[in-house]
Amino acid sequence: MLIWDTLEGRMRFVLAFDDGFSLASAYGFLQAAWLFRVVGAIWCALLVLALLIIATKAGAEECPTNADPIATDRPDITNSSLVVPYGSLQAENGVDWTVRHGSNALNGTNTRLRLGVAHCTEFLIDVPAYFWSLNGFQRSGFTDLVASFKRQLPIPLGFYLSATGGLGFPSGNSSISGHGYEPYIQFPWSREIADNWGVQGMLTLSWFPSDSPRNPTFETTVAVTRNFGPAADMFVEFVGDYDHQRPRQILNIGGAWRFTKTQQLDFHAGFGLNSSSVDHFFGIGYSIRFDGLFGVTVASAP
């Protein structure tokens, strides 16, 4: 909490993230779970980086403005380490086809609404998506509504990092989304490693109080990205989910094309790496950003 008080001079929600990871790390040590030890170590490393910022007074915030091209949380699982500009509303949508042990399902529209409510801060809502079982054992129904806040953090050494905290509300089909309220914390990051090449990843810790085999669940992602000019990119991504059951791991490949500064088309496809994961999947999406909703311009954003 002291970190953001020093940097921003006002209260932020980082204390919840700090306490969450501290509790998760303590749980891991008590249960001899190596995974939570790793999470705790990474969180401590992030705190050290933030302390370096205070000590050196370096690393000014470089948050997006409406002069920047659209940056989305799709089509990869790894969310963007950048927030949407202040006063901008971004709608990200997609449809996916998934095959799990021979059972086919479609889901959409996978809409995420992201609103820049302050400089370097956004409010986002995951609108309930509908799963339509085409055959087999997969269930049909809506997912839960999820509301979150996301804050882009000042980090040195060429990294971009954001912190997100959210809560899933029990509004969907319980056989798809589970029972009860489901909080989570998340840290997407990215860094350029060479001309047109980058690496990114994400750490997510989710709680499912009514589903003990999944409570808690830790997800880690890592992806290598390649830009093809200013308007197109592709990625290769590994995703792993770890709880008290067998891990679920997938390989995800896709790309995006920004045909205007504020619009994007994307696709992704992939397959599971073990028997507890999906067989394979394919999805397409469209995203659009609306700027100047609060009557602000690039120069007047606070």
C-alpha positions in Angstrom: 0.0 0.0 0.0 2.9 2.3 0.8 4.2 1.9 -2.7 1.2 3.5 -4.5 0.7 6.1 -1.7 4.2 7.3 -2.4 3.8 7.2 -6.2 0.3 8.6 -6.4 -0.4 10.3 -3.1 -3.9 8.7 -2.7 -5.4 5.4 -1.6 -5.4 2.5 -4.1 -6.6 -1.1 -4.1 -3.1 -2.6 -4.1 -3.5 -3.6 -0.5 -6.0 -6.2 -1.5 -3.5 -7.6 -4.0 -0.7 -7.6 -1.5 -2.8 -9.3 1.2 -4.2 -11.8 -1.3 -0.8 -13.0 -2.5 0.6 -13.0 1.1 -2.3 -15.3 2.2 -1.8 -17.5 -0.9 1.9 -17.8 -0.2 1.3 -18.6 3.5 -1.3 -21.3 2.4 1.3 -22.8 0.1 4.0 -23.0 2.7 1.6 -24.6 5.2 0.4 -27.1 2.6 3.9 -27.7 1.1 2.6 -26.5 -2.3 5.6 -25.5 -4.4 3.4 -23.6 -6.8 2.3 -21.0 -4.2 5.9 -20.6 -3.1 6.8 -19.6 -6.6 3.9 -17.2 -6.7 5.0 -15.6 -3.5 8.5 -15.3 -4.7 7.4 -13.6 -7.9 5.1 -11.2 -5.9 8.1 -10.3 -3.7 10.2 -9.6 -6.8 7.5 -7.3 -8.1 7.5 -5.4 -4.8 11.2 -5.0 -4.9 11.0 -3.5 -8.4 8.4 -1.1 -7.2 10.6 -0.1 -4.3 13.4 0.5 -6.8 11.2 3.0 -8.5 10.7 4.9 -5.2 14.4 4.9 -4.4 15.5 6.1 -7.8 12.4 8.2 -8.7 12.7 6.7 -12.2 10.2 5.0 -14.5 7.5 7.6 -15.2 4.1 6.2 -16.1 3.7 5.6 -19.8 0.0 4.9 -20.0 -1.9 4.9 -23.3 -3.8 7.9 -24.7 -6.3 8.1 -27.5 -3.5 8.8 -29.9 -2.3 5.2 -29.5 -3.7 2.3 -31.5 -6.1 -0.1 -29.9 -4.6 -2.7 -27.5 -6.9 -5.6 -26.5 -7.1 -8.5 -24.0 -7.7 -10.9 -26.9 -7.3 -13.2 -28.8 -4.6 -14.7 -26.5 -5.4 -15.8 -22.9 -2.8 -13.3 -21.7 -4.4 -9.9 -21.1 -2.8 -6.7 -22.2 -0.4 -5.1 -19.8 -1.8 -1.7 -21.0 -5.0 -0.1 -19.9 -7.4 1.7 -22.2 -7.0 5.5 -22.4 -8.9 7.8 -20.0 -12.3 8.6 -21.4 -12.3 5.7 -23.9 -14.7 2.7 -24.0 -13.5 -0.5 -25.6 -15.7 -3.4 -26.6 -13.9 -6.7 -27.3 -16.0 -9.6 -28.7 -15.5 -13.1 -30.1 -16.9 -16.5 -30.9 -15.1 -19.8 -30.1 -15.6 -23.4 -31.1 -14.3 -25.9 -28.6 -13.9 -29.7 -28.7 -13.5 -31.5 -25.4 -13.2 -35.3 -25.4 -15.2 -35.4 -28.7 -17.9 -33.1 -27.4 -18.4 -29.9 -29.5 -19.6 -26.5 -28.2 -19.8 -22.9 -29.4 -19.6 -19.9 -27.1 -20.1 -16.2 -27.6 -20.0 -13.3 -27.7 -17.3 -13.3 -25.1 -17.8 -9.5 -24.7 -15.5 -7.5 -22.5 -16.2 -3.8 -21.9 -13.3 -1.7 -20.8 -13.8 1.9 -19.7 -10.9 4.3 -18.9 -12.1 5.9 -15.7 -8.9 7.7 -14.8 -5.3 8.0 -16.1 -3.8 4.5 -16.0 -7.0 3.0 -14.5 -9.9 1.2 -16.1 -13.1 -0.5 -15.1 -14.0 -3.6 -17.0 -17.0 -5.9 -17.2 -17.1 -9.4 -18.7 -20.6 -9.7 -20.1 -22.1 -13.2 -19.6 -21.4 -15.4 -22.7 -23.6 -18.3 -23.9 -22.2 -21.8 -24.2 -24.2 -23.9 -26.8 -23.5 -27.6 -26.6 -23.6 -29.1 -30.1 -23.2 -32.7 -28.9 -21.8 -34.8 -26.1 -21.5 -34.0 -22.4 -20.8 -30.2 -22.5 -23.5 -28.1 -20.9 -25.4 -25.2 -22.4 -26.0 -21.9 -20.6 -24.6 -18.5 -19.6 -21.4 -17.7 -17.8 -21.2 -15.4 -14.8 -21.0 -11.6 -14.9 -17.5 -10.4 -13.8 -16.6 -6.9 -12.8 -13.0 -5.7 -12.2 -10.7 -2.8 -11.9 -7.3 -2.6 -13.6 -4.4 -0.3 -12.9 -1.2 0.0 -15.0 1.9 0.2 -12.7 5.1 2.1 -13.2 7.9 -0.5 -13.6 11.5 0.1 -14.8 13.8 -1.9 -17.0 11.5 -1.8 -20.1 8.6 -3.8 -18.5 4.9 -3.0 -18.6 2.8 -4.4 -15.7 -0.8 -4.1 -14.6 -2.7 -5.2 -11.6 -6.3 -6.4 -11.8 -8.8 -7.3 -9.1 -12.3 -8.5 -9.8 -15.3 -10.5 -8.6 -17.5 -13.0 -10.5 -21.2 -12.7 -9.6 -23.4 -15.9 -9.6 -25.6 -14.9 -12.5 -25.0 -17.8 -14.9 -25.5 -21.5 -15.2 -23.9 -23.1 -12.1 -22.8 -26.2 -14.1 -20.6 -23.9 -16.2 -19.4 -21.1 -13.9 -19.8 -22.7 -10.5 -21.7 -21.5 -7.4 -21.3 -18.3 -5.4 -19.1 -15.3 -5.7 -15.6 -15.9 -7.2 -12.9 -13.2 -6.6 -9.6 -13.1 -8.5 -6.4 -11.1 -8.7 -4.2 -10.9 -11.9 -0.9 -9.5 -13.1 -0.3 -9.2 -16.9 3.1 -8.1 -18.0 5.1 -7.6 -21.2 8.5 -6.5 -22.5 10.0 -5.9 -25.9 13.1 -8.2 -26.4 14.2 -7.2 -29.9 12.9 -5.3 -33.0 9.4 -6.5 -33.6 9.7 -9.3 -31.0 8.3 -9.3 -27.5 7.5 -11.6 -24.6 4.5 -11.4 -22.3 2.7 -13.4 -19.6 0.2 -13.3 -16.9 -0.2 -14.6 -13.3 -3.8 -15.1 -12.0 -5.0 -16.4 -8.7 -8.8 -17.2 -8.5 -10.9 -18.4 -5.5 -13.9 -20.8 -5.8 -15.2 -21.0 -2.2 -18.0 -23.4 -3.2 -15.7 -25.7 -5.2 -12.9 -27.1 -3.0 -11.1 -29.0 -5.8 -10.6 -25.7 -7.7 -10.1 -23.5 -4.7 -7.8 -21.8 -5.2 -6.7 -22.0 -8.9 -3.4 -20.5 -10.2 -3.1 -19.8 -13.9 0.2 -18.9 -15.6 0.7 -17.9 -19.2 3.7 -17.0 -21.3 3.8 -15.9 -24.9 6.2 -14.9 -27.6 4.9 -12.2 -29.9 6.0 -10.9 -33.4 4.9 -7.7 -35.0 4.4 -7.4 -38.7 4.5 -3.7 -39.2 2.5 -1.3 -37.1 -0.9 -3.0 -37.7 -0.5 -6.7 -37.4 1.0 -9.3 -35.0 1.1 -13.0 -34.2 1.8 -14.9 -31.0 2.5 -18.4 -29.6 1.3 -18.9 -26.1 1.5 -21.5 -23.3 -1.3 -21.6 -20.7 -1.4 -23.7 -17.5 -4.1 -24.0 -14.9 -3.1 -25.5 -11.5 -5.4 -26.4 -8.6 -6.0 -29.6 -6.5 -6.8 -31.7 -9.6 -4.7 -32.6 -12.6 -3.2 -29.6 -14.3 -4.7 -28.3 -17.6 -2.3 -27.0 -20.2 -2.9 -25.7 -23.7 -0.9 -24.3 -26.6 -2.5 -21.2 -28.2 -1.6 -19.6 -31.5 -3.1 -16.6 -33.2 -2.9 -13.1 -34.5 -4.5 -9.7 -34.9 -5.0 -7.0 -37.6 -5.7 -3.4 -36.6 -7.3 -2.2 -39.8 -7.9 1.2 -38.2 -6.4 2.9 -35.1 -9.5 1.9 -33.1 -10.7 -1.4 -34.7 -9.2 -4.9 -34.7 -9.9 -8.3 -36.2 -8.3 -11.4 -34.6 -8.2 -15.2 -34.6 -6.7 -17.9 -32.5 -6.5 -21.7 -32.5 -4.9 -24.3 -30.3 -5.0 -27.7 -28.6 -4.6 -29.3 -25.2 -1.3 -30.7 -24.1 -2.7 -33.4 -21.7 -5.9 -35.4 -21.3 -7.5 -33.1 -18.8 -7.4 -30.2 -21.3 -9.6 -29.4 -24.3 -8.9 -31.4 -27.5 -8.7 -28.3 -29.7 -10.4 -24.9 -30.3 -10.7 -22.1 -32.8 -12.0 -18.6 -32.4 -12.4 -15.2 -34.2 -13.1 -11.8 -32.8 -13.7 -8.1 -33.4 -12.9 -5.2 -31.1 -13.6 -1.4 -31.3 -12.7 1.6 -29.2 -14.7 4.8 -28.7 -12.7 7.8 -27.6 -13.5 11.1 -25.9 -16.5 9.9 -23.9 -15.7 12.4 -21.1 -15.0 15.3 -23.5 -11.2 14.9 -23.0 -8.5 15.1 -25.6 -5.0 13.6 -25.5 -3.6 16.8 -24.1 -6.2 17.3 -21.4 -6.3 13.8 -19.9 -5.5 14.0 -16.2 
